[in-house]
Amino acid sequence: MTDLLILGGGAAGLMAAGTACARGLSVTVLEHNPKGPGQKLLITGKGRCNLTSDSDVKDFLPYVRRNPRFLYSALAAFPPRAAMELFEDLGVPVKTERGRRVFPQSDRAADVLAALRSYAAGARFVPAHAEELLLENGACAGAAANGREYRAKATLLATGGQSYPATGSDGSGYRLAAQAGHRIVAPQPSLCGLVSNDADCRRMMGLALRNVHLTLLCDGKPVFAEQGEALFTHFGLSGPLVLTASTYLEDAAAHRYVCEFDLKPALDEKTLYDRLTREAAALGGAAAPALLERLLPRSMRAPALARWGVPPAARAAQLTRAQKQALAALCKHWCVPVTGLGDLEHAVITAGGVDVREVDPKTMQSRLCPGLYFAGEVLDVDARTGGYNLQIAWSTARAAAQNL
């Protein structure tokens, strides 16, 4: 019998284990990844680990896409500043970069994982996959794994979602929660690429756009707008801007979504038109496509010429006002239709999960099954990029471990 049995040794599981050990509780962690706990942490932030956002609760919650109010108590009890201080105490100096993103000063996710493993060193780690919960008299008494029972006073489901299953996030936590009677909000990819049937995306595959402004339109109305970087891929769009925009995509089958790029956000349309007029005059008898060489990356020029509709043999100095206005508009409103979200396997996180209405927001204990707790991505709570999702893992894990 152990005080706390944790199913899953990811970010939330390790934080809960360390917190419980610090309280003097006995802890057992079941982690089925043969490489050991915390594997997904190693790939977060492109291997740098964006471990939180340097913001207070009021500024944090607007970036949570699903059920932000559920997180208020957990974030108030363990806000980003507390997480930063904890990692500093664990020997990981941190720094804050653009967009309030917090990273280890070493830029090494491995240092964050090593600190968490050290923090949870008092726990017993068992390489096992939880097969079912032990439910007795309406309460959770532990779990069965590899033909053996692991009994505990409290059991924490910190199994993660379904994205990047190679790291151990195989969605098994949803099945275990459902066994205890919990409703599971259908999992779907979030912070992922966007699929498009626009053939130009494949033609420009590998092209990275920097300092562009992206507006995601839903049935013609903007639902997200931000400036940053995007990438054309074989399936459509990716890159930081697109990943964030993906969290605003609700139902691509029921709505018409379009990504509209402003390729020249520093210039308004009239200023860009005036610039084109000057450059067209300077080019004189050169062919009109030469104007695109001064505007766009190489792989974008052929698709742009086709969209522009000007004959390749047309002379730059002879372009009409309407043709120059059309080119300016094309640069300010490059549209890519979106048909859906990228695949779940390569999404940064999973949206959906355990219905938070069935979980106590202060303690993370199940309202349906005493002795069962939840933390991290297994819950139906997710946020934009910028360290918010890891902070959700820290705060919910802390709430569970402090309130057993």
FENFEN-V830817 format. One record per residue. N is the residue number from 1. PHI is phi in whole degrees, 0 to 359 (999 if undefined). BURIAL is # if it has 16 or more other C-alpha atoms within 10 Angstrom, else .. Layout:
n = [N,N]
phi = [PHI,PHI]
burial = [BURIAL,BURIAL]
This chain:
n = [1,2,3,4,5,6,7,8,9,10,11,12,13,14,15,16,17,18,19,20,21,22,23,24,25,26,27,28,29,30,31,32,33,34,35,36,37,38,39,40,41,42,43,44,45,46,47,48,49,50,51,52,53,54,55,56,57,58,59,60,61,62,63,64,65,66,67,68,69,70,71,72,73,74,75,76,77,78,79,80,81,82,83,84,85,86,87,88,89,90,91,92,93,94,95,96,97,98,99,100,101,102,103,104,105,106,107,108,109,110,111,112,113,114,115,116,117,118,119,120,121,122,123,124,125,126,127,128,129,130,131,132,133,134,135,136,137,138,139,140,141,142,143,144,145,146,147,148,149,150,151,152,153,154,155,156,157,158,159,160,161,162,163,164,165,166,167,168,169,170,171,172,173,174,175,176,177,178,179,180,181,182,183,184,185,186,187,188,189,190,191,192,193,194,195,196,197,198,199,200,201,202,203,204,205,206,207,208,209,210,211,212,213,214,215,216,217,218,219,220,221,222,223,224,225,226,227,228,229,230,231,232,233,234,235,236,237,238,239,240,241,242,243,244,245,246,247,248,249,250,251,252,253,254,255,256,257,258,259,260,261,262,263,264,265,266,267,268,269,270,271,272,273,274,275,276,277,278,279,280,281,282,283,284,285,286,287,288,289,290,291,292,293,294,295,296,297,298,299,300,301,302,303,304,305,306,307,308,309,310,311,312,313,314,315,316,317,318,319,320,321,322,323,324,325,326,327,328,329,330,331,332,333,334,335,336,337,338,339,340,341,342,343,344,345,346,347,348,349,350,351,352,353,354,355,356,357,358,359,360,361,362,363,364,365,366,367,368,369,370,371,372,373,374,375,376,377,378,379,380,381,382,383,384,385,386,387,388,389,390,391,392,393,394,395,396,397,398,399,400,401,402,403,404]
phi = [999,240,293,225,253,251,262,112,251,272,303,293,298,292,296,295,297,297,296,293,298,296,276,85,273,276,227,236,243,262,227,267,288,297,278,102,287,77,294,292,301,293,254,287,58,56,87,259,67,282,279,190,243,283,213,274,300,299,280,285,300,298,269,273,275,237,53,298,297,301,273,303,296,295,290,294,283,218,282,307,299,293,295,298,294,297,293,300,295,275,91,240,300,241,219,251,247,309,76,64,285,253,231,294,300,283,60,238,298,300,290,294,296,299,294,293,295,294,300,261,297,284,274,263,259,239,284,206,248,295,265,199,278,267,253,225,54,79,237,266,245,133,208,254,210,53,76,231,264,243,267,206,290,218,235,249,273,228,274,77,257,236,280,48,300,297,273,116,276,254,81,295,297,296,295,294,295,295,300,274,97,279,280,251,288,312,294,212,293,216,53,224,290,243,275,223,266,286,298,297,299,293,297,258,311,95,283,259,260,244,56,250,252,249,242,266,256,243,53,88,252,290,243,203,209,196,252,168,241,219,220,273,229,292,257,154,227,209,97,306,300,291,301,294,299,299,288,260,271,266,213,292,282,261,227,258,253,221,267,250,259,262,283,229,294,282,241,281,296,293,298,294,299,298,295,298,298,296,289,296,295,293,286,59,276,296,295,305,303,298,293,292,296,271,247,232,298,305,289,265,290,296,299,293,297,295,289,294,84,273,303,303,275,299,271,304,289,259,298,280,303,297,292,289,295,296,291,299,295,298,291,272,219,278,257,232,292,245,254,170,275,293,285,295,299,250,288,295,222,250,273,91,128,296,299,290,294,259,230,289,292,272,247,66,276,299,278,257,221,306,90,251,234,226,203,83,291,294,278,279,217,208,218,287,288,123,93,292,290,292,296,299,298,299,291,291,294,297,300,295,291,277,242,294]
burial = [.,#,#,#,#,#,#,#,#,#,#,#,#,#,#,#,#,#,#,#,#,.,.,.,#,#,#,#,#,#,#,#,#,.,.,.,#,#,#,#,#,#,#,#,#,.,.,#,#,#,#,#,#,#,#,.,#,.,.,#,#,.,.,#,.,#,#,.,.,#,#,#,#,#,#,.,#,#,#,#,.,.,#,#,.,.,#,.,.,#,.,#,#,#,#,.,.,.,.,.,#,#,#,#,.,.,#,#,#,#,#,#,#,.,#,#,#,.,#,#,.,#,#,.,#,.,#,#,#,#,#,#,#,#,#,.,.,.,#,#,#,#,#,#,#,.,.,.,#,#,#,#,#,#,#,#,#,#,#,#,#,#,#,#,#,.,#,#,#,#,#,#,#,#,#,#,#,.,.,#,.,#,#,#,.,.,#,#,#,#,#,#,#,#,#,#,.,.,.,#,#,#,#,#,#,.,#,.,#,.,.,#,#,#,#,#,#,#,.,.,.,.,.,#,#,#,#,.,#,#,#,#,#,#,#,#,#,#,#,#,#,#,#,#,#,#,#,#,#,.,.,.,.,.,.,#,#,#,#,#,#,#,#,#,#,.,.,.,#,.,.,#,#,.,.,#,#,.,#,#,.,.,.,.,.,#,#,#,#,#,#,#,.,.,.,.,.,.,.,#,#,.,.,#,#,.,.,#,.,#,.,.,.,.,#,#,#,.,#,.,.,.,.,#,#,#,#,#,#,#,#,#,#,#,#,#,#,#,#,#,#,#,.,#,#,#,#,#,#,#,#,#,#,#,#,#,.,#,#,#,#,#,#,#,#,#,#,.,#,#,#,#,#,#,#,#,#,#,#,#,#,#,#,#,#,#,#,#,#,#,#,#,#,#,#,#,#,#,#,#,#,#,.,#]
